[in-house]
Amino acid sequence: MRATSMVGTLTCLLLAAGCSSPAHQDGNAAPAGSPEPTTSAATTGTPTPSTPSSPPPSSPSSARPPSDPTRAASLVLGPDGIGSLKLGMTRQQATGTGQLRAFGNNGGDCAPAHLRAAPSEDGVVLLSPTLGIATIDAYEGIRTPEGARIGMSSAEMLRIYPTWKAADGDATNGRGVAKTPGNSKAVYRIGTRNGIVTQLTLQYANQNCYE
């Protein structure tokens, strides 16, 4: 019985030793208990492309195209002129405003030019040798401060300028002048045809470029 007991004990010891021995592992597997190896994203993953930052939106002021000051200023034919172009200016001063095309050369007579913003051959400006800029023609779309314009009826014009006085014809078909509020040296020359205003000019009352 003693021998049998010792054999059984030895068998148990051998079995315990076999259970605790590490299992055989193929390849380069890490021993048990070692941390799992990490894989670099740079070598195994597809790099995430960086997203370019969008340019900041343009502010309304920077996106707005620059305005034309000469055209904006030329909407009103006032008592002294149109925009920065004034009665009495010299050729050099008038050219410097940027509102005129080149002057023609009429020798010693009044030299003509055209408002740059005017269509076609409208907007005639006459330069007197003695008075400087003496006359400035309006064109369609231009108004006086009081609201007179080409294309309005003669009746409307007379309500605005009751001082209009015919030089020839009458208010329905003719031409005449009205006092210019704000400038005692100037008048508005207004021509009509078939009851419609067809001509509107700011000029010196004593202009010497035409009758």
Protein Blocks (a to p, Z undefined) as FASTA:
>chain_A
ZZmmmmmmmmmmmmmmmmmpccddehjbdcehiacddddfklmmccddddddddddddfk
lmpccddfklmmmmpccfkbghjbcghiafklmmmnopaccdddehjaccddddfkbghj
ehiacddfklopabdcddehiacfkopaehiafklmmmmmmmbccfbhcfklccddddde
hiakbccddddeehiafbdcdddfkbckbZZ
